[in-house]
Amino acid sequence: MSVLNSITDREEYAISFFAASVMDPDRPRHCGRCLLGGATQMTLGLKEEHKDLHDLNARLLSKRQTFCSSSICFLTKERTYQQLSELLHRLHTCNCDITTSIIALYHAHGNHAHNEHNPYSKTCNHNSNQTLSLVHLLFDRLAGILLASSLPKVSKGASHKRWPNDIHDVIVYTPQILTDSVRQWNLLLAGPAALNFLAGALNICGRVLAFTLIRSDIFLKHLIISVRSLCKRVRKRQVENTTLPLPTLYNFFAVLTKECPQPRLFWSLGFQ
């Protein structure tokens, strides 16, 4: 905490707090409510005019690098369903020291933020809602950054001035692990935030990731079921914000069909 105490910028503190808490992706040091409250302090320049990474100042770039690296490692860590269940239980259970002013503040923010950042939660449990709200927010922020980004051209020699610099910034482990992780989270989130992140990952990684997606029968079957379920919920007005899910899905399929080396194979699975 001594390093954190030297940080005066509110957003930079929140990002460093989150990164330190999830340094071990399976054993976060704080509960989902606390991490959600801290995450609400991170705008990462997405609400400003310079959404693209081309014109970022050094301070904002550093914030994005720290946030994206820690979030991707946390969300795309390879886990069995048992390990994911244990992670969720850990996030649902609060053992935070709320006598600390900043942690108490983050808890207060987290109490009021879960409806805003996860309007599609499938669960009615309050603590679960806050945990899934955190996951939704992280995917949402990552998607916003990745969809507005592109890899730097080697000839420009400016890799140190932007993020991502390489596909390995996004695919931290393997394409298959990333795909499986997105599928696991997408089963828990009723909205397409995880798929929106995957669209951003495709935007950066291209066919390296697209090959894995179209060759994974498990993922494609899950995708078909997920999309049909969400469309039914939108049609029946069971999703509060009907303006968000379908455009998000459109973006995902637009990127996938652009990068997919065998589009006929993909559409033959039921998306005619």
Backbone as CSV, one residue per row, in Angstrom:
resi,resn,N_x,N_y,N_z,CA_x,CA_y,CA_z,C_x,C_y,C_z
1,MET,0.818,-1.206,0.000,0.000,0.000,0.000,0.853,1.257,0.000
2,SER,2.138,1.159,0.362,2.981,2.345,0.429,3.131,2.987,-0.945
3,VAL,3.248,2.162,-2.001,3.348,2.699,-3.358,2.049,3.382,-3.744
4,LEU,0.926,2.766,-3.411,-0.371,3.357,-3.723,-0.557,4.687,-3.016
5,ASN,-0.087,4.767,-1.794,-0.267,5.996,-1.019,0.457,7.190,-1.624
6,SER,1.429,6.922,-2.485,2.165,8.017,-3.119,1.473,8.526,-4.378
7,ILE,0.392,7.854,-4.798,-0.330,8.246,-6.014,-1.420,9.251,-5.660
8,THR,-1.428,10.381,-6.330,-2.410,11.433,-6.038,-3.538,11.492,-7.064
9,ASP,-3.294,10.996,-8.274,-4.327,10.992,-9.309,-5.357,9.911,-8.996
10,ARG,-6.636,10.282,-8.930,-7.689,9.359,-8.505,-7.813,8.158,-9.436
11,GLU,-7.790,8.408,-10.729,-7.927,7.312,-11.683,-6.704,6.404,-11.668
12,GLU,-5.543,6.992,-11.613,-4.314,6.203,-11.564,-4.282,5.335,-10.309
13,TYR,-4.771,5.873,-9.195,-4.824,5.106,-7.949,-5.759,3.902,-8.117
14,ALA,-6.946,4.153,-8.696,-7.924,3.077,-8.864,-7.375,1.966,-9.757
15,ILE,-6.680,2.340,-10.818,-6.107,1.349,-11.729,-5.017,0.542,-11.033
16,SER,-4.150,1.216,-10.299,-3.069,0.531,-9.578,-3.633,-0.356,-8.476
17,PHE,-4.693,0.104,-7.820,-5.372,-0.672,-6.782,-5.913,-1.969,-7.373
18,PHE,-6.586,-1.858,-8.519,-7.147,-3.037,-9.174,-6.041,-3.999,-9.602
19,ALA,-4.994,-3.465,-10.236,-3.899,-4.311,-10.721,-3.231,-5.069,-9.579
20,ALA,-3.053,-4.391,-8.449,-2.430,-5.037,-7.289,-3.347,-6.102,-6.705
21,SER,-4.648,-5.837,-6.717,-5.602,-6.769,-6.118,-5.719,-8.064,-6.916
22,VAL,-5.637,-7.975,-8.246,-5.806,-9.166,-9.088,-4.469,-9.678,-9.620
23,MET,-3.390,-9.332,-8.950,-2.072,-9.809,-9.379,-2.055,-11.330,-9.455
24,ASP,-2.723,-11.975,-8.490,-3.007,-13.402,-8.588,-4.444,-13.503,-9.095
25,PRO,-4.661,-13.822,-10.377,-6.002,-13.778,-10.969,-7.034,-14.657,-10.279
26,ASP,-6.601,-15.697,-9.596,-7.535,-16.605,-8.931,-7.777,-16.253,-7.470
27,ARG,-7.007,-15.302,-6.947,-7.143,-14.939,-5.533,-7.104,-13.420,-5.353
28,PRO,-8.133,-12.730,-5.842,-8.178,-11.273,-5.657,-8.145,-10.916,-4.179
29,ARG,-7.497,-9.820,-3.862,-7.367,-9.404,-2.472,-8.613,-8.694,-1.948
30,HIS,-9.512,-8.310,-2.857,-10.699,-7.567,-2.447,-11.937,-8.170,-3.099
31,CYS,-13.096,-7.855,-2.561,-14.344,-8.430,-3.057,-14.792,-7.728,-4.340
32,GLY,-15.774,-8.324,-5.013,-16.271,-7.770,-6.258,-16.860,-6.387,-6.104
33,ARG,-17.546,-6.147,-4.987,-18.139,-4.829,-4.749,-17.069,-3.758,-4.658
34,CYS,-15.993,-4.054,-3.950,-14.896,-3.102,-3.784,-14.202,-2.826,-5.118
35,LEU,-13.925,-3.887,-5.864,-13.251,-3.720,-7.154,-14.142,-2.998,-8.154
36,LEU,-15.447,-3.253,-8.086,-16.382,-2.539,-8.953,-16.384,-1.055,-8.641
37,GLY,-16.415,-0.726,-7.347,-16.393,0.676,-6.952,-15.149,1.387,-7.437
38,GLY,-14.005,0.704,-7.349,-12.772,1.295,-7.847,-12.778,1.427,-9.358
39,ALA,-13.351,0.423,-10.032,-13.367,0.438,-11.495,-14.224,1.563,-12.055
40,THR,-15.217,2.005,-11.300,-16.050,3.116,-11.778,-15.268,4.415,-11.861
41,GLN,-14.108,4.465,-11.240,-13.278,5.676,-11.280,-12.375,5.703,-12.518
42,MET,-12.440,4.660,-13.338,-11.561,4.562,-14.507,-12.324,4.932,-15.776
43,THR,-12.020,6.068,-16.357,-12.613,6.430,-17.649,-11.675,6.087,-18.797
44,LEU,-10.377,6.113,-18.540,-9.358,5.692,-19.508,-9.400,6.485,-20.805
45,GLY,-9.957,7.689,-20.730,-10.020,8.539,-21.911,-11.104,8.161,-22.894
46,LEU,-11.936,7.158,-22.574,-12.948,6.687,-23.514,-14.090,7.678,-23.685
47,LYS,-14.279,8.576,-22.728,-15.349,9.563,-22.822,-14.853,10.881,-23.404
48,GLU,-13.571,10.915,-23.730,-12.992,12.124,-24.291,-12.936,12.036,-25.811
49,GLU,-12.518,13.091,-26.444,-12.519,13.147,-27.897,-11.500,12.190,-28.512
50,HIS,-10.348,12.005,-27.857,-9.292,11.173,-28.436,-9.446,9.725,-27.995
51,LYS,-10.480,9.049,-28.513,-10.687,7.655,-28.160,-9.624,6.746,-28.783
52,ASP,-9.130,7.130,-29.944,-8.114,6.324,-30.608,-6.790,6.439,-29.866
53,LEU,-5.975,5.432,-30.015,-4.694,5.409,-29.312,-3.595,6.210,-30.013
54,HIS,-3.886,6.782,-31.164,-2.838,7.455,-31.921,-2.310,8.695,-31.210
55,ASP,-3.153,9.410,-30.482,-2.760,10.705,-29.926,-2.757,10.722,-28.401
56,LEU,-2.489,9.592,-27.778,-2.516,9.531,-26.325,-1.270,10.165,-25.725
57,ASN,-1.486,10.890,-24.636,-0.310,11.376,-23.921,0.261,10.232,-23.088
58,ALA,1.477,10.414,-22.608,2.192,9.326,-21.930,1.455,8.849,-20.685
59,ARG,0.828,9.771,-19.963,0.162,9.401,-18.714,-1.069,8.543,-18.982
60,LEU,-1.869,8.939,-19.967,-3.059,8.166,-20.297,-2.679,6.820,-20.892
61,LEU,-1.642,6.793,-21.695,-1.172,5.533,-22.260,-0.752,4.573,-21.159
62,SER,-0.045,5.078,-20.160,0.387,4.245,-19.040,-0.809,3.673,-18.292
63,LYS,-1.848,4.490,-18.118,-3.057,4.023,-17.437,-3.708,2.897,-18.222
64,ARG,-3.815,3.084,-19.530,-4.450,2.065,-20.360,-3.644,0.773,-20.379
65,GLN,-2.346,0.896,-20.454,-1.500,-0.297,-20.456,-1.684,-1.101,-19.174
66,THR,-1.664,-0.420,-18.042,-1.805,-1.107,-16.757,-3.180,-1.731,-16.628
67,PHE,-4.221,-0.970,-16.984,-5.588,-1.483,-16.883,-5.792,-2.681,-17.796
68,CYS,-5.429,-2.538,-19.070,-5.672,-3.598,-20.041,-4.887,-4.863,-19.708
69,SER,-3.641,-4.709,-19.352,-2.810,-5.876,-19.044,-3.362,-6.655,-17.858
70,SER,-3.707,-5.947,-16.786,-4.210,-6.628,-15.587,-5.599,-7.208,-15.827
71,SER,-6.454,-6.497,-16.561,-7.815,-6.976,-16.818,-7.813,-8.203,-17.713
72,ILE,-7.000,-8.177,-18.767,-6.949,-9.317,-19.682,-6.388,-10.553,-18.984
73,CYS,-5.343,-10.378,-18.195,-4.796,-11.513,-17.435,-5.831,-12.081,-16.475
74,PHE,-6.610,-11.209,-15.856,-7.626,-11.629,-14.898,-8.780,-12.351,-15.592
75,LEU,-9.275,-11.799,-16.687,-10.465,-12.337,-17.338,-10.183,-13.556,-18.206
76,THR,-8.994,-13.642,-18.784,-8.713,-14.733,-19.723,-7.801,-15.808,-19.152
77,LYS,-7.646,-15.824,-17.849,-6.889,-16.895,-17.189,-7.608,-18.223,-17.411
78,GLU,-6.844,-19.259,-17.747,-7.444,-20.575,-17.950,-7.981,-21.109,-16.626
79,ARG,-9.275,-21.463,-16.622,-9.912,-21.967,-15.400,-10.878,-23.092,-15.747
80,THR,-10.920,-24.097,-14.897,-11.996,-25.068,-14.977,-13.245,-24.403,-14.417
81,TYR,-14.389,-25.027,-14.621,-15.613,-24.445,-14.072,-15.582,-24.443,-12.547
82,GLN,-14.906,-25.422,-11.964,-14.754,-25.442,-10.513,-13.907,-24.264,-10.048
83,GLN,-12.831,-23.991,-10.763,-11.970,-22.860,-10.410,-12.694,-21.532,-10.604
84,LEU,-13.509,-21.442,-11.642,-14.282,-20.218,-11.854,-15.300,-20.032,-10.740
85,SER,-15.917,-21.129,-10.317,-16.872,-21.063,-9.214,-16.193,-20.594,-7.932
86,GLU,-14.988,-21.081,-7.690,-14.241,-20.667,-6.500,-13.860,-19.191,-6.572
87,LEU,-13.512,-18.721,-7.761,-13.200,-17.303,-7.937,-14.423,-16.442,-7.649
88,LEU,-15.570,-16.841,-8.174,-16.796,-16.078,-7.948,-17.157,-16.051,-6.471
89,HIS,-16.978,-17.195,-5.813,-17.261,-17.245,-4.375,-16.353,-16.288,-3.618
90,ARG,-15.099,-16.243,-4.006,-14.143,-15.337,-3.356,-14.554,-13.877,-3.577
91,LEU,-14.994,-13.557,-4.782,-15.411,-12.191,-5.082,-16.732,-11.838,-4.404
92,HIS,-17.585,-12.833,-4.222,-18.873,-12.592,-3.564,-18.700,-12.338,-2.070
93,THR,-17.641,-12.916,-1.488,-17.425,-12.844,-0.041,-16.528,-11.661,0.295
94,CYS,-17.033,-10.771,1.126,-16.269,-9.567,1.462,-15.479,-9.766,2.754
95,ASN,-14.165,-9.688,2.628,-13.274,-9.685,3.787,-12.412,-8.427,3.798
96,CYS,-12.905,-7.389,3.152,-12.138,-6.143,3.016,-12.098,-5.380,4.340
97,ASP,-11.055,-4.617,4.517,-10.919,-3.755,5.687,-11.611,-2.425,5.390
98,ILE,-12.907,-2.365,5.683,-13.674,-1.167,5.322,-13.436,-0.011,6.290
99,THR,-12.545,-0.209,7.267,-12.169,0.927,8.113,-11.207,1.851,7.370
100,THR,-10.618,1.332,6.275,-9.764,2.170,5.437,-10.649,3.050,4.572
101,SER,-10.392,4.335,4.558,-11.301,5.284,3.912,-11.500,5.000,2.428
102,ILE,-10.427,4.698,1.697,-10.564,4.488,0.260,-11.343,3.215,-0.040
103,ILE,-11.150,2.182,0.779,-11.888,0.932,0.575,-13.357,1.125,0.921
104,ALA,-13.627,1.874,1.963,-15.011,2.192,2.308,-15.676,2.975,1.178
105,LEU,-14.923,3.893,0.575,-15.453,4.681,-0.536,-15.743,3.795,-1.739
106,TYR,-14.838,2.879,-2.043,-15.050,1.975,-3.173,-16.265,1.079,-2.939
107,HIS,-16.463,0.644,-1.706,-17.648,-0.156,-1.405,-18.925,0.647,-1.631
108,ALA,-18.896,1.902,-1.239,-20.068,2.764,-1.431,-20.358,2.949,-2.918
109,HIS,-19.305,3.178,-3.702,-19.491,3.305,-5.152,-20.010,1.994,-5.738
110,GLY,-19.468,0.877,-5.266,-19.881,-0.421,-5.783,-21.329,-0.733,-5.501
111,ASN,-21.835,-0.259,-4.363,-23.231,-0.491,-4.007,-24.194,0.162,-4.986
112,HIS,-23.761,1.264,-5.596,-24.655,2.026,-6.463,-24.391,1.796,-7.945
113,ALA,-23.359,1.035,-8.248,-22.924,0.952,-9.645,-23.394,-0.292,-10.379
114,HIS,-23.815,-1.346,-9.677,-24.010,-2.616,-10.363,-25.145,-2.591,-11.377
115,ASN,-26.205,-1.822,-11.134,-27.298,-1.756,-12.098,-26.875,-1.057,-13.380
116,GLU,-26.006,-0.055,-13.232,-25.552,0.697,-14.405,-24.646,-0.130,-15.293
117,HIS,-23.784,-0.930,-14.693,-22.761,-1.610,-15.475,-23.082,-3.069,-15.773
118,ASN,-24.191,-3.589,-15.281,-24.600,-4.923,-15.685,-26.116,-5.010,-15.696
119,PRO,-26.774,-4.345,-16.648,-28.227,-4.380,-16.706,-28.766,-5.708,-17.199
120,TYR,-27.891,-6.647,-17.542,-28.336,-7.909,-18.108,-28.027,-9.100,-17.220
121,SER,-27.744,-8.858,-15.953,-27.349,-9.951,-15.078,-28.427,-11.026,-15.013
122,LYS,-28.012,-12.293,-15.058,-28.956,-13.397,-14.994,-29.274,-13.797,-13.559
123,THR,-28.569,-13.250,-12.614,-28.746,-13.669,-11.229,-29.421,-12.594,-10.410
124,CYS,-30.144,-12.987,-9.396,-30.832,-12.025,-8.539,-30.064,-11.768,-7.255
125,ASN,-29.036,-12.551,-6.995,-28.252,-12.359,-5.785,-27.485,-11.051,-5.855
126,HIS,-27.598,-10.230,-4.784,-27.015,-8.885,-4.806,-25.500,-8.926,-4.955
127,ASN,-24.833,-9.759,-4.179,-23.377,-9.840,-4.266,-22.930,-10.385,-5.623
128,SER,-23.674,-11.352,-6.146,-23.357,-11.879,-7.467,-23.516,-10.796,-8.518
129,ASN,-24.576,-10.000,-8.386,-24.796,-8.894,-9.316,-23.597,-7.969,-9.357
130,GLN,-23.069,-7.638,-8.199,-21.948,-6.707,-8.144,-20.693,-7.310,-8.764
131,THR,-20.481,-8.598,-8.549,-19.331,-9.264,-9.153,-19.454,-9.293,-10.669
132,LEU,-20.640,-9.654,-11.173,-20.832,-9.700,-12.615,-20.856,-8.301,-13.219
133,SER,-21.276,-7.318,-12.431,-21.192,-5.932,-12.886,-19.746,-5.543,-13.127
134,LEU,-18.861,-6.000,-12.251,-17.433,-5.743,-12.412,-16.932,-6.363,-13.711
135,VAL,-17.283,-7.623,-13.947,-16.849,-8.320,-15.160,-17.378,-7.597,-16.398
136,HIS,-18.647,-7.198,-16.352,-19.263,-6.475,-17.464,-18.514,-5.181,-17.744
137,LEU,-18.195,-4.442,-16.689,-17.503,-3.163,-16.852,-16.109,-3.366,-17.440
138,LEU,-15.385,-4.373,-16.958,-14.036,-4.632,-17.471,-14.068,-4.975,-18.956
139,PHE,-14.975,-5.874,-19.338,-15.099,-6.227,-20.750,-15.483,-5.004,-21.585
140,ASP,-16.381,-4.190,-21.040,-16.851,-3.004,-21.756,-15.710,-2.021,-22.008
141,ARG,-14.908,-1.769,-20.973,-13.773,-0.854,-21.111,-12.740,-1.410,-22.104
142,LEU,-12.445,-2.698,-21.991,-11.476,-3.312,-22.898,-11.946,-3.239,-24.348
143,ALA,-13.226,-3.524,-24.556,-13.764,-3.473,-25.917,-13.658,-2.073,-26.495
144,GLY,-13.973,-1.070,-25.678,-13.894,0.308,-26.146,-12.499,0.680,-26.613
145,ILE,-11.497,0.188,-25.902,-10.107,0.485,-26.262,-9.662,-0.317,-27.482
146,LEU,-9.951,-1.618,-27.486,-9.462,-2.476,-28.564,-10.134,-2.186,-29.901
147,LEU,-11.430,-1.868,-29.879,-12.136,-1.601,-31.131,-11.682,-0.304,-31.784
148,ALA,-11.079,0.583,-30.989,-10.579,1.854,-31.528,-9.081,1.806,-31.791
149,SER,-8.496,0.612,-31.707,-7.041,0.486,-31.787,-6.605,-0.272,-33.031
150,SER,-5.326,-0.230,-33.271,-4.707,-1.023,-34.327,-3.253,-1.231,-33.941
151,LEU,-2.658,-2.280,-34.461,-1.249,-2.528,-34.161,-0.383,-1.515,-34.900
152,PRO,0.693,-1.037,-34.271,1.573,-0.071,-34.935,2.343,-0.728,-36.071
153,LYS,2.597,0.034,-37.105,3.409,-0.476,-38.210,4.881,-0.458,-37.788
154,VAL,5.567,-1.554,-38.028,6.954,-1.684,-37.596,7.817,-0.563,-38.175
155,SER,7.514,-0.157,-39.391,8.335,0.855,-40.058,8.303,2.199,-39.345
156,LYS,7.229,2.460,-38.602,7.113,3.737,-37.910,7.979,3.794,-36.663
157,GLY,8.310,2.652,-36.111,9.171,2.622,-34.932,8.597,3.355,-33.746
158,ALA,7.265,3.335,-33.592,6.635,4.101,-32.514,5.933,3.192,-31.527
159,SER,6.386,1.931,-31.437,5.679,0.958,-30.615,5.647,1.343,-29.147
160,HIS,6.633,2.130,-28.693,6.682,2.478,-27.283,5.673,3.566,-26.935
161,LYS,4.996,4.114,-27.937,4.088,5.225,-27.699,2.620,4.812,-27.724
162,ARG,2.349,3.527,-27.859,0.953,3.104,-27.977,0.752,1.700,-27.417
163,TRP,-0.512,1.353,-27.267,-0.891,0.014,-26.825,-2.160,-0.355,-27.574
164,PRO,-2.282,-1.614,-28.054,-1.306,-2.710,-27.954,-0.181,-2.576,-28.978
165,ASN,0.939,-3.187,-28.667,2.089,-3.212,-29.563,2.193,-4.521,-30.338
166,ASP,1.531,-5.556,-29.806,1.687,-6.894,-30.370,0.454,-7.703,-30.011
167,ILE,0.143,-8.730,-30.789,-1.039,-9.534,-30.486,-0.925,-10.215,-29.131
168,HIS,0.297,-10.405,-28.646,0.476,-11.054,-27.349,0.067,-10.138,-26.193
169,ASP,-0.128,-8.860,-26.455,-0.703,-7.979,-25.440,-2.158,-8.337,-25.184
170,VAL,-2.815,-8.903,-26.192,-4.231,-9.276,-26.094,-4.381,-10.768,-25.820
171,ILE,-3.656,-11.589,-26.564,-3.669,-13.040,-26.329,-2.523,-13.352,-25.377
172,VAL,-2.784,-13.214,-24.103,-1.732,-13.380,-23.094,-1.318,-14.840,-22.973
173,TYR,-2.271,-15.744,-23.120,-1.984,-17.170,-22.965,-1.973,-17.833,-24.349
174,THR,-3.114,-18.344,-24.789,-3.234,-18.892,-26.144,-4.583,-18.471,-26.708
175,PRO,-4.766,-18.514,-28.044,-6.072,-18.187,-28.616,-7.185,-19.073,-28.065
176,GLN,-6.889,-20.362,-27.850,-7.915,-21.271,-27.347,-8.321,-20.922,-25.921
177,ILE,-7.353,-20.580,-25.082,-7.663,-20.202,-23.704,-8.501,-18.930,-23.680
178,LEU,-8.166,-17.958,-24.527,-8.956,-16.729,-24.591,-10.387,-17.036,-25.018
179,THR,-10.534,-17.874,-26.037,-11.862,-18.241,-26.528,-12.673,-18.948,-25.453
180,ASP,-12.061,-19.904,-24.770,-12.756,-20.639,-23.710,-13.154,-19.717,-22.561
181,SER,-12.296,-18.774,-22.222,-12.587,-17.846,-21.126,-13.771,-16.951,-21.464
182,VAL,-13.793,-16.450,-22.694,-14.918,-15.616,-23.127,-16.213,-16.411,-23.076
183,ARG,-16.162,-17.654,-23.505,-17.364,-18.497,-23.472,-17.844,-18.711,-22.035
184,GLN,-16.924,-18.949,-21.115,-17.302,-19.142,-19.712,-17.986,-17.903,-19.147
185,TRP,-17.404,-16.730,-19.383,-18.000,-15.502,-18.852,-19.315,-15.188,-19.550
186,ASN,-19.395,-15.492,-20.833,-20.613,-15.191,-21.579,-21.794,-16.014,-21.084
187,LEU,-21.508,-17.177,-20.516,-22.572,-17.990,-19.924,-23.159,-17.328,-18.684
188,LEU,-22.378,-16.482,-18.024,-22.819,-15.828,-16.795,-23.447,-14.464,-17.053
189,LEU,-23.024,-13.810,-18.125,-23.549,-12.486,-18.450,-24.651,-12.621,-19.485
190,ALA,-25.808,-12.019,-19.202,-26.917,-12.112,-20.145,-26.757,-11.143,-21.303
191,GLY,-25.866,-10.158,-21.166,-25.580,-9.217,-22.246,-24.310,-9.619,-22.973
192,PRO,-24.051,-9.031,-24.129,-22.928,-9.465,-24.975,-21.611,-8.754,-24.703
193,ALA,-21.357,-8.329,-23.470,-20.122,-7.594,-23.180,-18.884,-8.426,-23.493
194,ALA,-18.917,-9.723,-23.173,-17.762,-10.584,-23.436,-17.527,-10.735,-24.936
195,LEU,-18.621,-10.823,-25.706,-18.483,-10.921,-27.158,-17.969,-9.615,-27.745
196,ASN,-18.340,-8.503,-27.140,-17.846,-7.209,-27.602,-16.328,-7.126,-27.409
197,PHE,-15.851,-7.636,-26.274,-14.403,-7.715,-26.052,-13.752,-8.610,-27.095
198,LEU,-14.404,-9.735,-27.398,-13.852,-10.661,-28.387,-13.772,-9.998,-29.761
199,ALA,-14.749,-9.150,-30.076,-14.693,-8.392,-31.331,-13.471,-7.481,-31.341
200,GLY,-13.198,-6.850,-30.198,-12.008,-6.011,-30.094,-10.729,-6.814,-30.240
201,ALA,-10.725,-8.006,-29.640,-9.554,-8.880,-29.759,-9.344,-9.313,-31.209
202,LEU,-10.445,-9.603,-31.908,-10.354,-9.955,-33.326,-9.832,-8.787,-34.149
203,ASN,-10.243,-7.597,-33.773,-9.797,-6.394,-34.471,-8.277,-6.253,-34.426
204,ILE,-7.687,-6.690,-33.317,-6.234,-6.600,-33.154,-5.524,-7.843,-33.682
205,CYS,-6.066,-9.001,-33.384,-5.344,-10.260,-33.643,-5.678,-10.888,-34.991
206,GLY,-6.787,-10.475,-35.602,-7.138,-10.950,-36.932,-7.267,-12.454,-37.025
207,ARG,-6.666,-13.013,-38.059,-6.856,-14.433,-38.351,-6.206,-15.353,-37.333
208,VAL,-5.245,-14.851,-36.593,-4.631,-15.668,-35.540,-5.705,-16.154,-34.575
209,LEU,-6.648,-15.287,-34.252,-7.746,-15.641,-33.355,-8.933,-16.213,-34.121
210,ALA,-9.195,-15.690,-35.325,-10.347,-16.145,-36.110,-10.256,-17.630,-36.431
211,PHE,-9.066,-18.129,-36.747,-8.886,-19.556,-37.032,-9.345,-20.404,-35.849
212,THR,-8.993,-19.972,-34.645,-9.382,-20.724,-33.451,-10.894,-20.717,-33.277
213,LEU,-11.521,-19.573,-33.510,-12.966,-19.457,-33.323,-13.732,-20.374,-34.263
214,ILE,-13.390,-20.341,-35.538,-14.181,-21.107,-36.502,-13.901,-22.602,-36.422
215,ARG,-12.809,-22.978,-35.782,-12.494,-24.398,-35.642,-12.987,-24.979,-34.323
216,SER,-13.585,-24.146,-33.493,-14.074,-24.608,-32.193,-15.578,-24.848,-32.266
217,ASP,-15.969,-26.100,-32.435,-17.395,-26.424,-32.490,-18.096,-26.040,-31.197
218,ILE,-17.406,-26.220,-30.077,-18.004,-25.889,-28.780,-18.334,-24.408,-28.711
219,PHE,-17.394,-23.564,-29.131,-17.645,-22.124,-29.072,-18.742,-21.719,-30.045
220,LEU,-18.720,-22.242,-31.267,-19.710,-21.844,-32.263,-21.115,-22.278,-31.857
221,LYS,-21.249,-23.475,-31.287,-22.561,-23.915,-30.807,-23.029,-23.031,-29.662
222,HIS,-22.103,-22.696,-28.773,-22.437,-21.783,-27.679,-22.865,-20.430,-28.226
223,LEU,-22.182,-19.963,-29.246,-22.481,-18.662,-29.835,-23.881,-18.640,-30.430
224,ILE,-24.240,-19.685,-31.148,-25.568,-19.769,-31.751,-26.645,-19.716,-30.677
225,ILE,-26.488,-20.534,-29.634,-27.470,-20.567,-28.550,-27.546,-19.223,-27.846
226,SER,-26.393,-18.624,-27.596,-26.332,-17.350,-26.884,-27.012,-16.241,-27.667
227,VAL,-26.733,-16.171,-28.963,-27.311,-15.113,-29.799,-28.819,-15.279,-29.908
228,ARG,-29.273,-16.487,-30.135,-30.713,-16.721,-30.252,-31.428,-16.391,-28.948
229,SER,-30.819,-16.763,-27.830,-31.418,-16.467,-26.529,-31.523,-14.967,-26.299
230,LEU,-30.461,-14.246,-26.615,-30.469,-12.803,-26.409,-31.484,-12.127,-27.321
231,CYS,-31.565,-12.571,-28.568,-32.538,-11.985,-29.495,-33.964,-12.205,-29.002
232,LYS,-34.231,-13.385,-28.449,-35.559,-13.654,-27.900,-35.856,-12.744,-26.719
233,ARG,-34.863,-12.517,-25.867,-35.056,-11.666,-24.700,-35.293,-10.218,-25.115
234,VAL,-34.593,-9.784,-26.157,-34.816,-8.426,-26.661,-36.221,-8.313,-27.234
235,ARG,-36.631,-9.312,-28.010,-37.952,-9.289,-28.633,-39.063,-9.306,-27.584
236,LYS,-38.844,-10.035,-26.504,-39.841,-10.117,-25.437,-39.696,-9.005,-24.408
237,ARG,-38.765,-8.068,-24.679,-38.518,-6.927,-23.794,-38.074,-7.374,-22.398
238,GLN,-37.321,-8.479,-22.356,-36.783,-8.953,-21.086,-35.412,-8.348,-20.798
239,VAL,-34.874,-7.610,-21.750,-33.624,-6.891,-21.559,-33.957,-5.424,-21.459
240,GLU,-33.463,-4.758,-20.420,-33.851,-3.383,-20.150,-33.468,-2.432,-21.275
241,ASN,-32.233,-2.501,-21.741,-31.749,-1.587,-22.763,-31.734,-2.306,-24.098
242,THR,-32.788,-2.132,-24.884,-32.902,-2.864,-26.142,-32.081,-2.232,-27.251
243,THR,-31.443,-1.099,-26.994,-30.658,-0.443,-28.040,-29.215,-0.932,-28.071
244,LEU,-28.765,-1.614,-27.020,-27.357,-2.000,-26.945,-27.033,-3.404,-27.451
245,PRO,-27.759,-4.458,-27.056,-27.302,-5.815,-27.374,-27.144,-6.101,-28.862
246,LEU,-28.142,-5.752,-29.685,-28.084,-6.136,-31.082,-26.996,-5.403,-31.869
247,PRO,-26.819,-4.080,-31.698,-25.671,-3.444,-32.363,-24.334,-4.037,-31.936
248,THR,-24.229,-4.422,-30.673,-22.993,-5.040,-30.199,-22.744,-6.362,-30.910
249,LEU,-23.793,-7.164,-31.047,-23.656,-8.429,-31.758,-23.317,-8.196,-33.228
250,TYR,-23.927,-7.170,-33.802,-23.619,-6.845,-35.202,-22.137,-6.525,-35.363
251,ASN,-21.607,-5.736,-34.439,-20.182,-5.394,-34.495,-19.316,-6.647,-34.417
252,PHE,-19.711,-7.563,-33.533,-18.937,-8.797,-33.366,-18.907,-9.599,-34.663
253,PHE,-20.087,-9.803,-35.262,-20.141,-10.601,-36.481,-19.493,-9.885,-37.662
254,ALA,-19.566,-8.557,-37.669,-18.910,-7.799,-38.736,-17.397,-8.010,-38.696
255,VAL,-16.834,-7.961,-37.491,-15.389,-8.172,-37.356,-15.029,-9.620,-37.663
256,LEU,-15.851,-10.556,-37.184,-15.549,-11.976,-37.390,-15.587,-12.338,-38.870
257,THR,-16.608,-11.871,-39.596,-16.706,-12.199,-41.017,-15.595,-11.523,-41.818
258,LYS,-15.123,-10.388,-41.325,-14.001,-9.712,-41.990,-12.717,-10.523,-41.861
259,GLU,-12.511,-11.100,-40.671,-11.269,-11.820,-40.402,-11.352,-13.304,-40.697
260,CYS,-12.573,-13.824,-40.800,-12.754,-15.267,-40.962,-12.244,-15.717,-42.328
261,PRO,-11.295,-16.637,-42.382,-10.741,-17.083,-43.659,-11.684,-17.975,-44.452
262,GLN,-12.714,-18.539,-43.776,-13.677,-19.398,-44.445,-15.082,-19.006,-44.002
263,PRO,-15.592,-17.886,-44.484,-16.888,-17.409,-44.024,-18.026,-18.377,-44.287
264,ARG,-17.948,-19.155,-45.380,-19.034,-20.081,-45.677,-19.173,-21.134,-44.587
265,LEU,-18.030,-21.570,-44.046,-18.052,-22.545,-42.960,-18.799,-21.983,-41.769
266,PHE,-18.537,-20.702,-41.462,-19.166,-20.079,-40.300,-20.670,-19.927,-40.501
267,TRP,-21.061,-19.366,-41.650,-22.488,-19.110,-41.861,-23.274,-20.401,-42.031
268,SER,-22.628,-21.468,-42.451,-23.328,-22.738,-42.618,-23.787,-23.321,-41.298
269,LEU,-23.291,-22.769,-40.195,-23.660,-23.297,-38.881,-24.991,-22.753,-38.386
270,GLY,-25.648,-21.904,-39.194,-26.984,-21.480,-38.788,-27.222,-20.001,-38.763
271,PHE,-26.331,-19.182,-39.337,-26.500,-17.734,-39.324,-26.865,-17.186,-40.705
272,GLN,-27.638,-17.965,-41.501,-28.010,-17.477,-42.819,-28.974,-16.307,-42.669
